[in-house]
Amino acid sequence: LQYVCQRYVFPSREDIGRRVAAIVDRRPPSSFFHTWNIQAGDILRPVTSHPARLGQALAVGDTPAQALSRAEQVVRDMAASIVLE
């Protein structure tokens, strides 16, 4: 039995209005699925709907806490992958 946790990537307030220069995508081993809703050239906007999130990650674990911890790490790694101008 494995547990699954989903978390989302949101822009920080200070990054709103900045342009995405690149995404240095690093897929961590604990993530079996992640997607981006942004690409190079996009301007980060406030999140007003589900599609406006920067991305999402799904992670698995042997316990709910492990799945949550892994999903949160994937989101941190994804956020760190965004290069802004």
N, C-alpha and C positions, 0 to 999 in steps of 0.2 A: 504494500500500500504506500502510495506517495501522495503528498499534498502539493497543491499548486497555488501560487500567489501572483496576482497581477498588480503592477504599479505603473504610474505614468510620469513622464518627464514634462515639467513645467518650466517656463522661463522665469528667471529671477527678476524682480522689479527693476533693478538697475540695468538689465539687459534689454528691456522693452525699447524698441526703436532702433536697435543695432542690427546690422546686416550679418548674415551667416557667410563667412568666407569659405569654410570647408567643414566637413564632418570626418574626423579620423575614427572610423567605426572599428571598435575592438569588441568582439563578441566574447564575453566571459563564459567559461565552461558551465557555470550554474544556470545559464539562460538557455532554454531550448527554443525560445522564440522572442524576437524583438523587431519592432518596425519604427521607421521614422516618418513623421508627417512634414518634415522640412527638408530643404536641400540648399546647396550653396546658392547664394544670391537672394534668398528670402530675407525679409525684414521681420524680426520678432515682434509680434503683436500681443496684446493682452488676450488671455484665454477666455473666450466667451461661449464656447461650445465644445463638445467632445472632439471634433476633428481639429480644433485649434491647438490641442496639446502637441508638444514637440515630438513625442513618441511614446511607446509603451514597451513594457517588458513582462514576460512570464518566466517564472522560475519554479523549480521543483525542489522538494526536500523530504526528508524522512519524517519530519514533524512540521506542524503549522509554523512554529517559530523559525525553524531552519528555512522554510520556503520564503517566509517574510524577509528574513535577514538577507537571503540571496537576492530576492527581487529588489530590495532597497539598494544593495550594492550594485546591481546591474544598472539601476537608474542613476546612481552617482557616477558610474563609469560612462554611461551614455552622455550625461550632462557635461562631463569633463572632455568628451570627444568633440564638442561643438567649438569650433574656432570662430570667433567674432572679429569683425573689422573695427 
